[in-house]
Amino acid sequence: MNKIYEPAFGKNDIRGIYGKEITEELFFNVGKSLVKYLERLSGLKPSDMYITVCMDARTHSPLLSKSLISGITSEAAHVINLGLAPTPLGYYSEVAELPYNLTRGNKVISACIVTASHNPKEYNGLKITYNRRTLTEKQISELKDLTFLNWSDNICHENSALIREYNIVCDYIKEMSSKFGKIGEGIKVVVDSANATGGIVGPELYRELGCDVIELFSEPDGNFPNHHPNPSVEATLDTLKRTVIDNNADAGIAYDGDSDRIGVVDNLGNYLTGDKLLLVFATDVIAEYNKQGITPDIVSEVKCSQVLYDTIDKMGGKSHMCKTGHGYVKSMMHETKAVLAGEMSGHTFFKDRYYGYDDAIYAGCRLIEILAKYKKINPKFSIRDLLKPFDKVYTSEEVRYPCPNDLKKTTLDNIKTRIANDKNIFNSPIRDIITLDGMRIVFNGGFALIRQSNTEPVFTLRFEAETKEECEKYKNTTIHLLNDELKVLS
């Protein structure tokens, strides 16, 4: 039986197709074992543990959430049920000042978020934190082993005496409004919540900040009837782009399925990739820290443009590259004491004036603040005015190349061997090969990237060069190498 569920335990979370790798039975047993695991990590008795649980808008999330809560309370730990809420509000529950009657003065030891983020509607999953940090790959593996070791076929009903329900949205909006004031006055934004969780928070908050807000798809609906909740896929932003242009808005903001990733389009409807968006935020953050004589550390991941890293360093920051995945980014932020981080996918992490986790709704507040600040100086200001360094290179869109999970490692190892044996395989001098996360093959003025997706049976590919023609050459060569290897292995 354990083999059925084993693929659901990934590097950053638990995730799979509902009814196959993800079931109520699994979530009940994960809940039970999580309490045992937290007892091991913290030394606390279950009766002294307070765990928050929230969920996304997927149709099966309520059933999974109920089973998870049953598992947790069956071990006598307390649950604060936040109901439908964005993932970052789950994280927020660990730092917020919750009413005394909820926790009796105890800290929230863990947040559990039932979600499959941006995946299609048939997926679901679970994100877990401990002591305000996402479980690491090693910790998820240990939890998996403990879950299978203590497996129970009897799903008990939850202990209602240990469950308290709480709506944390009001607390969040109140705190963000206090932090930012009326910084949005004079700014018009379009907000696309993709019928996911962001619609119950983002539009209301931005209005509190003084913005003129136009809403798209704010009503939560786990069938995602209007478009897939993944703003890093540019095709999902077509309605957002048109609405921004038609209403002469300053920007468009989109959220993914659980609102921890942001997508942004400028006033002309141009999509900002995650590295471009991070540069917008970095420009603002670096300027503020440099005024104090401080060089801020900023983290990003292996898929991002070299322009991002070079520009951060030239502006007075210190850039760091890490593996793709929010767990890896958070770990490197902790190691380097970074104040800002971001991924190509739109995960954006602010330690500067915030708590350090990925929150698309908060990132939207910071974007609005930047727009307002520059527009006071120049009423014609556009986000693209901060992105001129990217004009010097051509960067491809992310290419998703299908590959069964069990063939990924062998395929990548074989390609590494081929490149090692033929340094001229790209017909361009190879300056460096970075194997931090897959392969980033670095050329003068560009790179080709092959990496394994952490959540889906695909390789993600990305290419950059000084010209479109050179970029296409890197892309075609890489795809040719992958085709060759998979023909042999399949």
Beta strands, then each sheet from edge to edge (+ up, - down):
strand 1: 14-17
strand 2: 50-55
strand 3: 78-84
strand 4: 110-114
strand 5: 123-130
strand 6: 133-134
strand 7: 163-165
strand 8: 188-192
strand 9: 212-216
strand 10: 251-255
strand 11: 262-265
strand 12: 271-272
strand 13: 297-301
strand 14: 318-322
strand 15: 340-342
strand 16: 348-350
strand 17: 394-395
strand 18: 399-402
strand 19: 430-434
strand 20: 439-443
strand 21: 446-452
strand 22: 458-465
sheet 1: 1+ 5- 4+ 2+ 3+ 7+
sheet 2: 1+ 5- 6+
sheet 3: 9+ 8+ 10+ 11- 12+
sheet 4: 14+ 13+ 15+ 16-
sheet 5: 17+ 22- 18+
sheet 6: 17+ 22- 21+ 20- 19+
end
